[in-house]
Amino acid sequence: MKINYDEVYQVELINELSARVYGRLLNICIKAGYDLDGSVAKFF
């Protein structure tokens, strides 16, 4: 069985990017929460 390294690389790249984007979004949400003095409840 021959492994297609391009495909493997693409999957790794997508995983890396999505993890990075998710981390950044999470960070923004946390910072926004702190900026609002923890009044995040009004968003829910």
matplotlib code that plots the C-alpha trace (Angstrom):
import matplotlib.pyplot as plt

x = [0.0, 1.5, 0.9, 0.1, 2.2, 0.5, -2.8, -1.3, 0.3, -2.9, -4.8, -2.1, -2.2, -6.0, -5.9, -3.2, -5.0, -8.4, -6.8, -5.1, -8.3, -10.3, -7.7, -7.8, -11.6, -11.6, -9.0, -11.1, -14.2, -12.3, -10.8, -14.3, -15.7, -13.1, -13.6, -17.3, -16.5, -17.6, -21.1, -21.0, -24.4, -26.3, -25.1, -26.8]
y = [0.0, 3.3, 6.3, 9.5, 12.0, 15.0, 13.9, 13.3, 16.7, 18.4, 16.7, 17.7, 21.3, 21.5, 20.2, 22.6, 25.6, 24.7, 24.2, 27.6, 29.4, 27.7, 28.7, 32.3, 32.4, 31.0, 33.6, 36.4, 35.2, 35.0, 38.5, 39.9, 38.2, 39.9, 43.2, 43.1, 42.5, 38.9, 39.9, 37.2, 35.8, 38.4, 36.6, 33.4]
z = [0.0, -1.1, 1.0, -0.9, 1.1, -0.5, 0.9, 4.3, 4.3, 3.2, 6.1, 8.6, 7.2, 7.5, 11.1, 12.0, 10.5, 12.0, 15.4, 15.1, 13.9, 16.7, 19.3, 18.0, 18.1, 21.6, 22.7, 21.2, 23.0, 26.3, 25.9, 24.9, 28.0, 30.2, 28.5, 29.4, 33.1, 32.8, 31.7, 29.0, 30.3, 28.2, 25.1, 26.0]

ax = plt.figure().add_subplot(projection="3d")
ax.plot(x, y, z, "-o")
ax.set_aspect("equal")
plt.show()
